[in-house]
């Protein structure tokens, strides 16, 4: 695991990535020996390990660590889960929020675990479509609820800083399984989060 805690990094990976960042910065025409850039390659190497730590985390195990038997069988929603990820096409950030709902079938999960698994999948090189699918399938396969729904809204720096340079565009993706494939249940979920959409 290259990344363990905020202050503990794999030295070998840090050194290798730092050297590559230093080379890239120099090839772009900058002086890596000037004061403002001396420590930049190492900082960037550590930042990249932090931003991609999800490759070394098991989202299913996180959910299983806090599953509890419970007879509750109504919709459970966790809204406005902040997410930050890196687009795999340009390695620029995209950020926004996720809304997750599930209908238990004998088990509930500790509420903090849902934002945790969002982070696990977001801290990888991603596209928003796959991020939505990964979260949805992890909950569906691990918790085995009667239904699960995921909606993600995000702004993409690759669209805002470069390319079409559209500053106010927001991308929304969604996925539904089980009971949420029924129009009535899906509409109830969408209505409950509608104050956050648009």
C-alpha positions as CSV (number, residue, x, y, z in Angstrom):
1,X,0.0,0.0,0.0
2,X,1.7,3.3,-1.1
3,X,-0.5,5.4,1.2
4,X,-1.5,4.6,4.8
5,X,-2.3,7.8,6.6
6,X,-2.1,11.5,5.7
7,X,1.5,11.7,6.8
8,X,2.7,8.2,6.0
9,X,3.8,7.3,2.5
10,X,5.7,4.5,0.7
11,X,9.2,6.0,0.4
12,X,10.1,4.0,-2.7
13,X,7.0,5.1,-4.6
14,X,7.3,8.6,-3.4
15,X,10.9,8.8,-4.6
16,X,10.1,7.4,-8.0
17,X,7.1,9.6,-8.6
18,X,8.9,12.6,-7.3
19,X,11.7,12.1,-9.8
20,X,9.2,11.8,-12.6
21,X,7.4,14.9,-11.6
22,X,10.7,16.8,-11.5
23,X,11.5,15.6,-15.0
24,X,8.1,16.7,-16.3
25,X,8.4,20.2,-14.7
26,X,11.8,20.6,-16.2
27,X,10.6,19.5,-19.6
28,X,7.8,22.1,-19.4
29,X,10.5,24.7,-19.1
30,X,10.6,25.4,-15.4
31,X,13.6,25.5,-13.0
32,X,13.0,22.9,-10.3
33,X,15.8,24.4,-8.3
34,X,14.1,27.8,-7.7
35,X,12.7,28.3,-4.2
36,X,9.0,27.9,-5.0
37,X,9.5,24.6,-6.9
38,X,12.2,22.8,-4.9
39,X,9.7,20.7,-2.9
40,X,7.0,20.6,-5.5
41,X,7.9,17.2,-7.0
42,X,7.7,15.6,-3.6
43,X,4.5,17.3,-2.7
44,X,2.9,16.3,-6.0
45,X,4.1,12.7,-5.5
46,X,2.5,12.6,-2.0
47,X,-0.7,14.3,-3.3
48,X,-1.0,11.7,-6.1
49,X,-0.7,8.9,-3.6
50,X,-3.4,10.4,-1.5
51,X,-5.7,11.0,-4.5
52,X,-5.4,7.4,-5.7
53,X,-5.4,5.5,-2.4
54,X,-8.7,3.9,-3.4
55,X,-6.8,1.3,-5.4
56,X,-5.6,-0.2,-2.2
57,X,-8.9,-0.2,-0.3
58,X,-11.7,-2.7,-0.2
59,X,-15.1,-1.0,-0.4
60,X,-17.0,-4.3,0.2
61,X,-14.9,-5.0,3.3
62,X,-15.7,-1.5,4.6
63,X,-19.5,-2.2,4.2
64,X,-19.2,-5.7,5.8
65,X,-17.5,-4.2,8.8
66,X,-20.7,-2.3,9.8
67,X,-23.6,-4.5,8.7
68,X,-26.3,-5.1,11.3
69,X,-29.4,-7.2,11.3
70,X,-32.5,-5.0,11.4
71,X,-36.1,-5.4,10.4
72,X,-36.3,-1.8,9.0
73,X,-37.5,-2.0,5.4
74,X,-38.1,1.6,4.3
75,X,-35.9,3.8,2.2
76,X,-32.6,5.0,3.7
77,X,-31.0,8.0,2.0
78,X,-27.7,9.7,2.6
79,X,-27.6,12.9,0.5
80,X,-24.9,15.5,-0.4
81,X,-21.9,13.2,0.0
82,X,-19.0,15.4,-1.1
83,X,-16.7,13.7,-3.6
84,X,-13.4,14.6,-5.3
85,X,-11.9,12.5,-8.0
86,X,-9.4,12.6,-10.9
87,X,-10.7,12.3,-14.5
88,X,-8.7,9.5,-16.1
89,X,-8.6,11.3,-19.5
90,X,-6.7,14.4,-18.4
91,X,-5.9,13.7,-14.7
92,X,-7.8,16.9,-13.8
93,X,-10.2,17.0,-10.9
94,X,-13.9,16.5,-11.0
95,X,-15.9,17.2,-7.9
96,X,-19.5,17.3,-6.7
97,X,-21.8,15.3,-4.5
98,X,-23.4,11.8,-4.4
99,X,-26.9,10.8,-3.2
100,X,-27.3,7.2,-2.2
101,X,-30.4,5.3,-1.2
102,X,-31.1,1.7,-0.3
103,X,-34.1,-0.4,0.9
104,X,-32.8,-2.9,3.5
105,X,-33.6,-6.6,3.3
106,X,-32.6,-7.8,6.7
107,X,-29.5,-5.7,7.1
108,X,-28.7,-2.1,7.5
109,X,-25.2,-0.5,7.3
110,X,-23.5,2.1,9.4
111,X,-24.3,5.4,7.7
112,X,-20.7,6.6,7.7
113,X,-19.8,3.6,5.6
114,X,-21.6,5.0,2.5
115,X,-19.5,8.1,2.3
116,X,-16.4,5.9,2.9
117,X,-17.1,3.8,-0.1
118,X,-17.7,6.9,-2.2
119,X,-14.2,7.9,-1.3
120,X,-12.8,4.5,-2.0
121,X,-14.0,4.6,-5.6
122,X,-13.5,8.3,-6.1
123,X,-9.8,8.1,-5.1
124,X,-8.9,6.4,-8.3
125,X,-8.5,7.6,-11.9
126,X,-12.2,7.7,-12.9
127,X,-14.9,8.6,-15.2
128,X,-18.2,9.7,-13.5
129,X,-20.2,7.0,-15.2
130,X,-18.0,4.2,-13.8
131,X,-17.8,5.8,-10.4
132,X,-21.6,5.7,-10.3
133,X,-21.7,2.1,-11.4
134,X,-18.9,1.0,-8.9
135,X,-20.7,2.5,-5.9
136,X,-24.1,1.1,-7.0
137,X,-22.8,-2.5,-7.6
138,X,-20.7,-2.5,-4.4
139,X,-23.7,-1.7,-2.3
140,X,-26.0,-4.1,-4.2
141,X,-23.7,-7.1,-4.1
142,X,-22.4,-6.6,-0.5
143,X,-25.5,-5.5,1.3
144,X,-28.0,-7.3,-0.9
145,X,-30.8,-4.8,-0.3
146,X,-34.2,-4.8,-1.9
147,X,-33.1,-1.9,-4.0
148,X,-30.3,0.7,-4.3
149,X,-30.0,4.0,-6.1
150,X,-27.1,6.3,-6.7
151,X,-27.1,9.8,-8.3
152,X,-23.9,11.8,-8.8
153,X,-23.7,15.5,-9.8
154,X,-20.2,16.8,-10.7
155,X,-18.3,19.6,-12.3
156,X,-15.3,18.6,-14.4
157,X,-12.2,20.7,-14.6
158,X,-11.3,19.2,-17.9
159,X,-14.4,21.0,-19.3
160,X,-14.0,24.1,-17.3
161,X,-10.2,24.8,-17.5
162,X,-9.5,23.5,-21.0
163,X,-11.4,22.1,-24.0
164,X,-14.9,23.7,-24.3
165,X,-14.2,25.9,-21.2
166,X,-17.8,25.8,-19.9
167,X,-17.8,27.1,-16.4
168,X,-21.3,26.3,-15.3
169,X,-21.8,22.8,-16.7
170,X,-22.8,20.0,-14.3
171,X,-22.9,16.3,-15.3
172,X,-25.5,14.1,-13.6
173,X,-25.3,10.3,-13.7
174,X,-27.6,7.8,-12.0
175,X,-28.0,4.1,-11.4
176,X,-30.9,2.0,-10.0
177,X,-31.3,-1.6,-9.0
178,X,-34.1,-3.7,-7.5
179,X,-37.1,-1.8,-6.2
180,X,-35.7,1.5,-7.6
181,X,-36.2,0.2,-11.1
182,X,-39.9,0.6,-10.4
183,X,-41.0,4.1,-11.4
184,X,-42.9,4.8,-8.2
185,X,-39.9,4.1,-5.9
186,X,-37.5,5.8,-8.2
187,X,-39.7,8.9,-8.3
188,X,-40.0,9.0,-4.5
189,X,-36.2,8.9,-4.2
190,X,-35.7,11.6,-6.9
191,X,-38.3,13.8,-5.2
192,X,-36.6,13.5,-1.8
193,X,-33.3,14.6,-3.3
194,X,-34.9,17.1,-5.8
195,X,-34.0,20.1,-3.6
196,X,-30.4,19.2,-4.2
197,X,-30.7,18.7,-8.0
198,X,-30.7,21.6,-10.4
